[in-house]
Amino acid sequence: MSKNALKIAQGLKALTHKQYELMSGTVVPGTVDETKYSCDVLPTGMGDPIKGVMLHSVLSNANGLIQVPADNSDVIIASVDGAGEYAIMKCSDLTKILVVIGGIKMTIESGGVQLNDGSLGGLVKVIDLTTKLNNLETKLNNMVDAWHSFATAYTPGGPVASGLPSSVTDVSGDLILTTRTDIEDTKMTH
């Protein structure tokens, strides 16, 4: 057997004979730390909680799916980065889910969905915006048509006493300005 084949065989043996633990438990109230992405879990049927259980399954990796459990949530934890390094695999009650891929972060909570830091505001309500734009375009088109009718009938140096044609005066009413709340859906911000 070559040296490379021997190393591969030893590596496979080490991987397949490694002890992994899988257990159920409950999140200890007040221990969820969203800055360290950890919490404490009281294993089912055991006396002492396991401290510093990771909310994500890969140590020192900022990318991935992070489940933020609620206090007293039932969880399944596993040792994935070696003995004593536990991570949450599944939980019964979530307060938040974070998805981080490179420089993009999405936060999902009961109040809505946020992309990155949410500083660009809410997404546009496309149907409402389209309706408002269509109304504006219709009003503007009517004004342009009326002006064209007037300009075509106008004779320079002609009698001024007749005033403007009725087609110009029929275009009346103020356009109502669109407000941010008219077109913004604040349940998803980016």
Backbone as a ProteinNet text record, in pm:
[ID]
protein_1_A
[PRIMARY]
MSKNALKIAQGLKALTHKQYELMSGTVVPGTVDETKYSCDVLPTGMGDPIKGVMLHSVLSNANGLIQVPADNSDVIIASVDGAGEYAIMKCSDLTKILVVIGGIKMTIESGGVQLNDGSLGGLVKVIDLTTKLNNLETKLNNMVDAWHSFATAYTPGGPVASGLPSSVTDVSGDLILTTRTDIEDTKMTH
[TERTIARY]
85.3	0	89.6	58.5	139.7	116.5	205.2	191.4	62	26.5	-97.9	-220.5	-221.4	-334.2	-344.9	-232.2	-230.2	-285.9	-245.2	-296.4	-447.5	-494.5	-637.8	-712.8	-660.7	-725.3	-729.6	-618.8	-616.5	-714.9	-723.3	-816.9	-961.4	-994.2	-1129.9	-1162.7	-1066.4	-1088.4	-1114.3	-1035.9	-1053.9	-1191.5	-1235.7	-1366.9	-1480.8	-1469.3	-1579.2	-1585	-1478.1	-1476.5	-1485.4	-1510.5	-1520.9	-1654.2	-1654	-1774.5	-1847.1	-1967.6	-2052.7	-2169.2	-2210	-2321.3	-2440.6	-2558.7	-2682.8	-2777.4	-2836.1	-2926.8	-3032	-3136	-3243.5	-3227.9	-3291	-3284.7	-3375.3	-3359.6	-3440.4	-3348.1	-3376.7	-3296.3	-3320.5	-3212.6	-3222.1	-3264.4	-3373.6	-3421.6	-3314.6	-3308.4	-3215.6	-3073	-3045.7	-2907.1	-2877.7	-2979.2	-2955	-2875.9	-2758.2	-2670.2	-2653.2	-2719.5	-2714.5	-2582.8	-2502.8	-2373	-2269.5	-2279.2	-2187.1	-2247.4	-2372.4	-2445.6	-2437.8	-2480.3	-2477.1	-2591.2	-2612.8	-2710.1	-2671.9	-2737.9	-2717.9	-2837.1	-2808.8	-2914	-2910.4	-3027.3	-3041.2	-3082.1	-2988.8	-3021.7	-3134.7	-3217.9	-3329.1	-3275.8	-3327.6	-3289.6	-3154.5	-3093	-2962	-2973.8	-2882.9	-2891.6	-2830.9	-2715.1	-2644.4	-2659.8	-2678.5	-2689.8	-2554.6	-2560.8	-2440.7	-2431.3	-2321.9	-2304.1	-2241.4	-2279.5	-2216.5	-2248.4	-2369.5	-2409.6	-2423.1	-2358.2	-2357	-2491.7	-2531.7	-2654.6	-2632.2	-2506.4	-2472.2	-2380.5	-2375	-2310.2	-2162.5	-2107	-1965.6	-1894.3	-1800.9	-1726.3	-1647.8	-1649	-1571.6	-1610.4	-1736.9	-1782.5	-1899.2	-1883.8	-1988.8	-2100.2	-2078.4	-2179.2	-2270.2	-2391.7	-2480.3	-2616	-2689.4	-2822.8	-2812.6	-2860.8	-2852.8	-2993.7	-3028.3	-3157.8	-3144.3	-3226.6	-3224.9	-3347.4	-3323.5	-3436.1	-3497.1	-3623.9	-3691.6	-3651.5	-3664.6	-3642.8	-3735.6	-3686	-3760	-3796.2	-3734.6	-3758.6	-3697.6	-3768.5	-3712.1	-3615.9	-3495.9	-3393.7	-3329.7	-3271.4	-3183.3	-3045.4	-2947.9	-2811.3	-2720.1	-2609.1	-2512.8	-2372.1	-2277.1	-2136.7	-2088.3	-2054.4	-2018	-1873.7	-1815.6	-1675.7	-1585.3	-1624.2	-1545.4	-1621	-1570.7	-1636.6	-1651.1	-1771.5	-1796.5	-1828.5	-1818.9	-1854	-1992.1	-2094.3	-2231.9	-2289.8	-2380.6	-2453.3	-2598.7	-2687.5	-2830.6	-2857	-2923.7	-2961	-3106.4	-3192.1	-3334.6	-3392.6	-3491.6	-3557.4	-3707.3	-3784.1	-3929.9	-3985.2	-3923.2	-3973.1	-3859.5	-3877.9	-3776.6	-3822.2	-3726.6	-3756.8	-3707.5	-3609.5	-3546.7	-3466.5	-3453.2	-3360.6	-3272.3	-3143.9	-3047.7	-2986.8	-2980.6	-2912.7	-2802.1	-2678.6	-2563.6	-2483.1	-2464.7	-2382.3	-2294.7	-2166.9	-2074.6	-2117	-2134.8	-2174.4	-2325.1	-2402.9	-2548.9	-2605.1	-2695.8	-2758.8	-2909.4	-2983.7	-3129.1	-3175.9	-3262.4	-3317.2	-3467.2	-3514.9	-3657.6	-3709.8	-3808.4	-3872.7	-4022.8	-4098.6	-4244.7	-4291.1	-4214.2	-4252.1	-4219.7	-4143	-4109.3	-3973.3	-3930.7	-3803.7	-3717	-3591.1	-3498.9	-3377.8	-3341.8	-3220.2	-3112.5	-2995.5	-2881.7	-2922.3	-2894.6	-2926.3	-3062.1	-3135.2	-3268	-3269	-3152.7	-3143.7	-3203.6	-3227.8	-3283	-3435.2	-3496.9	-3642.5	-3711.5	-3843.1	-3925.1	-3930.3	-3976.5	-3993.2	-4115.6	-4115.7	-4225.3	-4343.6	-4463.5	-4587	-4612.4	-4576.5	-4574	-4712.2	-4815.1	-4949.9	-4995.4	-4977.9	-5017.8	-4936.9	-4805.8	-4721.8	-4763.1	-4790.9	-4833.2	-4963.1	-5058.2	-5185.2	-5161.7	-5080.5	-5052.4	-4982.1	-4885.8	-4815.6	-4909.8	-4997.3	-5094.6	-5188.5	-5235.2	-5321.1	-5248.1	-5123.4	-5042.1	-5021.9	-4990.7	-4970.5	-5099.8	-5211.6	-5340.4	-5368.9	-5348.8	-5372.5	-5280.6	-5155	-5059.2	-5095.4	-5133.3	-5174	-5295.8	-5392.2	-5510.6	-5470.8	-5378.2	-5332.1	-5260.3	-5176.6	-5103.4	-5200.4	-5299.1	-5399	-5476.5	-5514.4	-5588.2	-5502.5	-5378.1	-5288.6	-5272.2	-5259.5	-5245.7	-5371.1	-5486.8	-5611	-5613.7	-5571.4	-5567.2	-5465.4	-5345.6	-5238.1	-5274.6	-5346.1	-5385.4	-5489.4	-5582.2	-5689.4	-5645.3	-5536	-5491.8	-5439	-5483.5	-5436.3	-5366.9	-5236.8	-5167.9	-5233.4	-5254.3	-5314.9	-5465.7	-5524.2	-5669	-5738.2	-5868.5	-5943.4	-5908.1	-5885.6	-5847.9	-5971.4	-6075.8	-6194.9	-6256.2	-6235.1	-6298.9	-6236.6	-6116.4	-6051.4	-5999.6	-5970.1	-5917.1	-6030.6	-6002.9	-6105.6	-6144.7	-6266.8	-6315.1	-6233.9	-6171.9	-6092.1	-5973	-5920.3	-5809.1	-5860.2	-5974.2	-6026	-6086.7	-6117.1	-6170.8	-6067	-5939.5	-5833.5	-5815.8	-5870.9	-5865.4	-5838.6	-5818.5	-5791.3	-5642.3	-5608.6	-5468.5	-5429.2	-5306.6	-5252.6	-5219.3	-5259.9	-5227.6	-5087.9	-5000.5	-4863.1	-4855.5	-4773	-4751.9	-4666.8	-4709.2	-4628.6	-4561.3	-4459.4	-4383.3	-4472.9	-4566.3	-4654.2	-4748.7	-4771.1	-4856.5	-4792	-4660.9	-4593.3	-4495.3	-4480.6	-4380.8	-4443.9	-4387.2	-4425.2	-4316.1	-4342.7	-4239.2	-4214.2	-4287.2	-4261.4	-4134.4	-4081.5	-3952.2	-3872.8	-3762.1	-3676	-3540.2	-3468	-3333.3	-3242.3
-117.9	0	124	223	344	431.2	529.2	619.9	700.7	746	822.2	737.3	614.2	525.1	494.1	478.1	451.5	570.7	692.4	813.9	826.9	797.2	804.5	702.1	580.5	476	514.5	572	614	728.7	820.8	932	885.3	792.2	737.2	662.6	589.7	516	613.1	721.3	821.1	887.5	916.7	978.6	885.5	759.4	666.4	616.1	627.4	579.7	693.3	812.4	928	924.8	956.7	956.5	1090.3	1083.7	1201.2	1179.8	1286.8	1277	1352.5	1299.8	1361.1	1349.2	1461.9	1456.9	1565.7	1547.5	1646.4	1726.2	1842.5	1925.3	2046.2	2138.8	2260.8	2381.1	2488	2610.3	2674.3	2702.9	2767.2	2912.5	2956.6	3094.1	3199.3	3301.1	3412.7	3387.3	3271.6	3240.7	3256.6	3287.9	3304.7	3433.5	3420.9	3534.8	3548.9	3650.9	3668.8	3727.2	3784.1	3835.6	3723.1	3626.6	3512	3391.5	3404.1	3293.9	3167.1	3178.7	3062.7	3069.9	2958.4	2951	2833.7	2823.1	2709.1	2616.3	2485.7	2385.5	2286.7	2262.7	2162.1	2032.1	1933.7	1806.8	1734.3	1666	1591.1	1484.5	1484.2	1383.2	1406.3	1521.5	1549.2	1671.4	1683.3	1790.2	1923.1	1923.2	2047.3	2085.8	2215.7	2259.2	2255.7	2239.5	2249.8	2395.5	2459.8	2602.6	2624.4	2735.4	2775.9	2688.5	2634.5	2556.7	2653.9	2621.5	2710.7	2710.9	2827.2	2837.3	2799.1	2790.3	2745.6	2625.5	2543.6	2414.1	2409.6	2519.3	2518.2	2627.2	2586.4	2678.3	2777.9	2902.6	3010.4	3032.4	3012.1	3038.3	3135.4	3251.4	3353.4	3327.2	3236.1	3205.8	3093.6	3094.5	2982	3023.5	2924	2939.8	2931.9	3034.6	3039.4	3044.5	2943.3	2937.2	3000.8	3097.3	3159.6	3106.9	3016.5	2954.5	3045.6	3020.8	3091.5	3028.2	3103.7	3047.4	2927.8	2825.5	2701.1	2621.3	2651.9	2576.8	2437.6	2336.2	2201.5	2197.5	2141.2	2140.7	2003.6	1979.8	1865.8	1925.8	1878.7	1928.2	1811.2	1843.1	1740.5	1796.5	1705.8	1747.3	1730.4	1841.4	1836.7	1876.9	1955.3	1997.2	1928.8	1812	1738.9	1725.6	1642.2	1615.5	1744.1	1765.6	1882.4	2009.7	2010.8	2126.9	2101.9	2153	2125	2238.9	2199.8	2295.6	2252.4	2350.9	2321.8	2272	2158.5	2102.1	2134.5	2138	2160.8	2217.5	2305.9	2358.3	2374.6	2366.4	2368.7	2509.4	2609.4	2746.5	2840.9	2915.9	3011.7	3153.8	3241.9	3384.6	3452.7	3388.2	3451.5	3347.6	3370	3292.6	3391.9	3368.4	3451.6	3367.1	3423.5	3359	3454.1	3406.8	3491	3419.5	3489.1	3436.2	3551	3541.9	3649.5	3779	3884.2	4013.7	4035.2	3932.4	3944.1	3876.7	3947	3892.3	3911.5	3805.6	3812.7	3769.1	3850.5	3820.6	3799.5	3685.9	3655.2	3648.2	3733.9	3737.2	3742.6	3734.5	3739.4	3874.1	3981.3	4114	4138.8	4051.5	4071.2	4015.7	4049.5	4004.2	4126.3	4119.1	4231.1	4182.8	4256.3	4229.4	4325.8	4273.5	4350.2	4430.7	4561.1	4638.2	4707.4	4693.4	4752	4901.7	4961.7	5107.5	5165.4	5082.4	5133.5	5137.6	5099.8	5108.2	4984.7	4994.5	4881.1	4863.5	4746.9	4717.8	4789.7	4813.6	4884.8	4791	4842.9	4770.7	4796.9	4704.2	4725.8	4759	4691.2	4715.6	4856.9	4899.2	5034.1	5140.3	5117.9	5214.3	5223.5	5110.7	5109.9	5187.7	5168.3	5240.9	5391.1	5432.3	5575.7	5632.2	5559.4	5607.3	5614	5515.2	5517.5	5636.5	5666.8	5784.1	5912.4	5922.8	6040.3	6051.6	5939.7	5940.5	5978	5926.9	5959.7	6108.4	6162.8	6306.1	6388.8	6352.9	6426.3	6413.3	6294.1	6274.7	6359.4	6368.2	6452.2	6598.9	6643	6782.7	6810.1	6715.4	6732.2	6735.1	6644.2	6643.2	6775.4	6825.6	6952.3	7067	7069.1	7173.8	7166.5	7046.4	7030.5	7080.8	7052.8	7102	7254.2	7315.1	7461.3	7519	7459.7	7513.1	7502	7398.2	7380.4	7484.5	7516.6	7612	7756.8	7782.4	7919	7984.6	8106.6	8185.2	8309.2	8322.2	8440.6	8568	8665.5	8792.9	8784.5	8665.4	8648.7	8711.7	8698.5	8759.5	8691.4	8771.7	8722.6	8708.5	8770.1	8774.8	8638	8542.7	8413	8330.1	8361.2	8285.9	8151.1	8065.3	7932	7839.2	7745.6	7647.2	7563.3	7510.6	7433.1	7305.7	7250.4	7128.5	7151.8	7276.2	7307.4	7322.2	7382.5	7405.2	7279.4	7177.4	7051.7	6974	6993.8	6926.2	7004.5	6951.4	7024.9	6928.2	6981.3	6899.3	6886	6878.7	6865.7	6718.6	6689.6	6554.9	6537.2	6426.6	6398.6	6339.1	6399.3	6352.9	6215.1	6130.7	5996.9	6006.6	5937.3	5932	5797.1	5790.2	5666.6	5552	5581.6	5475.5	5423.7	5502	5455.6	5341	5339.9	5243.5	5152.1	5162.6	5084.4	4971.9	4853.5	4739.2	4722.2	4762.5	4761.9	4623.8	4521.4	4387.9	4327.4	4387.8	4346.4	4470.9	4486.7	4602.5	4556	4646.5	4612.3	4730
0	0	0	-84.9	-92.9	30.1	49.6	163.5	156.2	37	20.7	51.7	1	27	175.9	243	386.8	464.1	424.5	490.4	470.4	349.4	321.5	406	413.4	493	640.6	692.1	832.2	856.8	761.7	774.9	775.8	684.7	681.1	809.8	861.1	986.2	1101.2	1105.5	1211.3	1200.7	1079.2	1059.8	1098.7	1059.8	1084.8	1227.8	1302	1439.9	1541.1	1494.3	1583.1	1656.5	1783	1863.3	1849.8	1799.6	1792.5	1888.2	1951.8	2044.2	1986.8	2011.8	1970.7	2088.7	2132	2247.1	2239.8	2318.7	2326.3	2455.2	2458.4	2577.6	2563.8	2656.5	2660.9	2675.5	2602.3	2611.8	2749.3	2819.7	2950.7	2929.7	2994.8	2976.3	3007.2	2921.2	2940.4	2895.9	2832.8	2795.7	2646.2	2565.4	2421.8	2401	2340.3	2314.7	2163.4	2106	1960.6	1911.5	1998.9	1954.8	1949.3	2039.5	2039.4	1968.4	1927.2	1863.4	1947	2072.3	2161.8	2262.2	2330.6	2438.8	2528.2	2642.1	2730.6	2714.6	2718.9	2700.6	2817.2	2875.7	2980.5	2913	2907.2	2841.6	2914.1	2839.5	2896.5	2991.4	3114.8	3213.1	3278.8	3259	3319.8	3409.7	3506.4	3603.5	3562.6	3500.2	3469.9	3322.7	3296.7	3156.7	3086	2955	2871.1	2830.7	2866.3	2840.1	2702.8	2638.9	2513.6	2394.2	2388.3	2270.7	2153.2	2041.9	1925.3	1854.7	1805.3	1727.9	1581.9	1541.6	1406.2	1419.2	1317.3	1331.3	1295.3	1248.9	1213	1291.3	1373.2	1457.2	1372	1412.4	1347.5	1202	1169.1	1033.3	1041	979.4	984.5	883.6	788.3	686.6	732.4	680	704.9	756.8	804.3	859.3	1010.6	1078.1	1223.6	1279.6	1358.7	1424.9	1562.6	1594	1726.6	1802.2	1899.6	1968.7	2074.7	2103.8	2213	2345.8	2454	2587	2605.6	2671.7	2700.6	2575.7	2463.1	2340.4	2353	2302.6	2296.3	2178.6	2201.9	2097.9	2085.4	1969.4	1945.5	1924.5	2002.2	1987.2	1951.5	1888	1848.6	1861.6	1887.8	1886.3	1742.7	1679.6	1537.8	1510.7	1599.5	1581.4	1682.7	1730.5	1828.2	1958.4	2044.5	2172.5	2253.1	2305.7	2389.8	2314.5	2183.4	2100.8	2042.4	2108.7	2068.3	1984.4	1896.5	1814.3	1806.6	1791.9	1777.7	1636	1627.3	1498.1	1463.9	1565.8	1543.6	1672.1	1658.3	1778.6	1753.2	1862.6	1850.5	1831	1892.8	1884.2	1849.2	1741.4	1697.2	1725.6	1756.8	1762	1635.7	1570.3	1454.4	1378.7	1248.1	1165.2	1092.3	1094.6	1022	911.2	791.4	680.6	638.6	645.9	611.7	504.1	391	282.4	234.5	265	228.8	294.8	216.3	269.7	276.5	247.3	247.5	371.3	440.7	560.5	549.7	579.5	582	719.9	780.4	911.5	896.3	948.2	942.3	1085.6	1116.5	1247.6	1225.9	1334.4	1320.3	1265.2	1285.2	1236.9	1091.8	1027.9	887.9	851.9	732.2	676	650.8	691.2	669.2	591.5	485.7	410.7	457	481.4	531.5	655	660.7	782	776.5	667.2	655.8	630	607.4	596.1	467.6	367.4	240.8	241.4	351.6	362.7	310.4	298.8	258.6	108.9	69.3	-72.6	-126.9	-254.3	-320.4	-340.1	-313	-345.8	-493.2	-576.5	-720.5	-776.8	-733.4	-787.7	-753.7	-627.8	-587.5	-661.2	-674.1	-745.3	-892.7	-953	-1093.2	-1111.5	-1021.5	-1029.6	-1019	-922.5	-905.8	-1029.1	-1081.1	-1200.5	-1320.8	-1332.9	-1443.3	-1431.3	-1312.1	-1292.7	-1330.2	-1290.8	-1323	-1474.5	-1537.6	-1682.5	-1756.2	-1710.3	-1772.7	-1760.6	-1640.9	-1618.4	-1708.5	-1714.1	-1796.8	-1945.3	-1987.5	-2127.7	-2163.1	-2071.7	-2095.4	-2108.3	-2026.6	-2032.8	-2163.9	-2206.3	-2332.1	-2450.1	-2449	-2556.9	-2561.5	-2443.8	-2437.7	-2489.5	-2452.2	-2499.3	-2651	-2702.3	-2848.2	-2920.2	-2864.8	-2926.3	-2926.7	-2818	-2808.4	-2906.1	-2905.1	-2989.1	-3137.4	-3175	-3314.7	-3355.5	-3264.2	-3294.9	-3278.4	-3208.8	-3180.6	-3307.2	-3331.8	-3445.1	-3389.2	-3414.1	-3363	-3416.9	-3328.1	-3366.3	-3377.8	-3349.8	-3358.9	-3239.1	-3234.3	-3123.6	-2990.7	-2887.4	-2755.6	-2667.6	-2701.7	-2617.3	-2593.8	-2683.7	-2667.5	-2555	-2508	-2399.5	-2446.4	-2351.5	-2384.2	-2424.1	-2512.5	-2549.3	-2427.4	-2427.1	-2311.8	-2291.3	-2395.6	-2380.3	-2287	-2280.7	-2191	-2048.9	-2029.9	-1895.5	-1834.8	-1915.7	-1863.3	-1782.6	-1809.4	-1733.9	-1605.2	-1497	-1371.5	-1257.3	-1140.4	-1022.4	-998.7	-870.8	-835.3	-828.3	-869.9	-851.7	-703.5	-646.4	-506.1	-502	-422.9	-416.1	-351.7	-408	-354.7	-228.9	-124.6	-1.7	8	90.6	107.3	154.6	244.7	295.9	188.9	83.5	-26.4	-104.2	-113.3	-200.2	-128	6.1	76.3	157.2	144.2	226.3	331.8	454.8	558.4	618.4	574.1	625.6	567.2	459.9	407.4	380.4	451.3	432.5	382.9	321.3	273.2	286.8
[MASK]
++++++++++++++++++++++++++++++++++++++++++++++++++++++++++++++++++++++++++++++++++++++++++++++++++++++++++++++++++++++++++++++++++++++++++++++++++++++++++++++++++++++++++++++++++++++++++++++

